Amino acid sequence: MTVTEALASRISVRDFLPDPVPEMLLRDILWKAARAPSGGNLQPWFVTVLTGEPLERLIARASARALEAPKGESLEYNVYPNPLVEPYYGRRFKIGEDMYHLLGIPREDKAARRAWFGNNFRFFGAPVGLFCFIDRGMEAAQWSDLGMFLQSVMLLLREAGYDSCAQEFWAMFAATIYAELNVPANLMLFCGMAIGKRNPDAAVNRLVSERAEVDEFASFKGFRGGAELS
Ligand SMILES: Cc1cc2nc3c(=O)[nH]c(=O)nc-3n(C[C@H](O)[C@H](O)[C@H](O)COP(=O)(O)O)c2cc1C
């Protein structure tokens, strides 16, 4: 698989098969993903990977907590800016509408949308859940290092025939995760990640997210000649 193929075939999978993922494979992927660059080579990422009983226990504890705190616990960082202005608001709105359209859940059916959103708790049925943490002393630049590391993990999963879905959702239940996993106080949760094999029959996995054209986010200066690849 080429890097291009890995990038093109990586989608956020939201319905997984229960097939287990071998620990050796996950260790190998984390080892390789740690080749991701980081400013000053700080390598500011920490991960906890769960499967089986520990995963079930965490899911049960977070789900129980959600009954007491349906809007989540206090957030340690803002997942989105408030307000979310255009073009970002429109993009977020569109991906949500496209997803619920595929699921056949209309906008008015708030209860069904909420219930479906609750699948985040189950890591969408994935056999493995990963949490990514950063040291609280880090700055914005180091959060970008986490992104490079996590994307490397997701592409390596594709290479090995597996899928993923990054989940900022878990930031809403960070306190529960710290307590359940005995996370050292110096670490802050960035996000979770569901890992496993996609259910090929699930409509939600047919969701194709849009992207802006290159000219909407990039400008080129000083180049001569055509824009075609030679
Ligand atoms: C850091 C991060 C956190 C995300 N959190 C969630 C989440 O909590 N729940 C979810 O369903 N999707 C989540 N996503 C998936 C995004 O919605 C998805 O990447 C985006 O819509 C583009 O779609 P694609 O990944 O299929 O290309 C997250 C993605 C990233 C990168």
The ligand as a MOL file (V3000), in Angstrom:
LIG
                    3D

  0  0  0     0  0            999 V3000
M  V30 BEGIN CTAB
M  V30 COUNTS 31 33 0 0 0
M  V30 BEGIN ATOM
M  V30 1 C -8.7750 14.7500 16.6290 0
M  V30 2 C -10.0670 14.2420 16.0460 0
M  V30 3 C -11.1540 13.9850 16.8500 0
M  V30 4 C -12.3500 13.4740 16.3350 0
M  V30 5 N -13.3930 13.1940 17.1840 0
M  V30 6 C -14.4720 12.5360 16.7090 0
M  V30 7 C -15.4790 12.0680 17.6040 0
M  V30 8 O -15.4200 12.2760 18.8140 0
M  V30 9 N -16.5260 11.3720 17.0990 0
M  V30 10 C -16.6410 11.1130 15.7520 0
M  V30 11 O -17.6110 10.4600 15.3520 0
M  V30 12 N -15.7020 11.5610 14.8740 0
M  V30 13 C -14.6260 12.2400 15.3240 0
M  V30 14 N -13.6250 12.6490 14.4620 0
M  V30 15 C -13.7400 12.3390 13.0290 0
M  V30 16 C -13.9820 13.5650 12.1780 0
M  V30 17 O -15.3410 13.9210 12.2490 0
M  V30 18 C -13.5530 13.2070 10.7470 0
M  V30 19 O -12.1510 13.0380 10.7190 0
M  V30 20 C -13.9130 14.2600 9.7120 0
M  V30 21 O -15.3050 14.4280 9.6360 0
M  V30 22 C -13.3770 13.8780 8.3220 0
M  V30 23 O -13.8480 12.6010 7.9450 0
M  V30 24 P -12.8830 11.3730 7.6430 0
M  V30 25 O -12.0580 11.1190 8.8740 0
M  V30 26 O -13.7940 10.2230 7.3430 0
M  V30 27 O -12.0110 11.7460 6.4870 0
M  V30 28 C -12.4490 13.1980 14.9540 0
M  V30 29 C -11.3460 13.4690 14.1290 0
M  V30 30 C -10.1650 13.9790 14.6580 0
M  V30 31 C -8.9970 14.2330 13.7550 0
M  V30 END ATOM
M  V30 BEGIN BOND
M  V30 1 1 1 2
M  V30 2 1 2 3
M  V30 3 2 2 30
M  V30 4 2 3 4
M  V30 5 1 4 5
M  V30 6 1 4 28
M  V30 7 2 5 6
M  V30 8 1 6 7
M  V30 9 1 6 13
M  V30 10 2 7 8
M  V30 11 1 7 9
M  V30 12 1 9 10
M  V30 13 2 10 11
M  V30 14 1 10 12
M  V30 15 2 12 13
M  V30 16 1 13 14
M  V30 17 1 14 15
M  V30 18 1 14 28
M  V30 19 1 15 16
M  V30 20 1 16 17
M  V30 21 1 16 18
M  V30 22 1 18 19
M  V30 23 1 18 20
M  V30 24 1 20 21
M  V30 25 1 20 22
M  V30 26 1 22 23
M  V30 27 1 23 24
M  V30 28 2 24 25
M  V30 29 1 24 26
M  V30 30 1 24 27
M  V30 31 2 28 29
M  V30 32 1 29 30
M  V30 33 1 30 31
M  V30 END BOND
M  V30 END CTAB
M  END
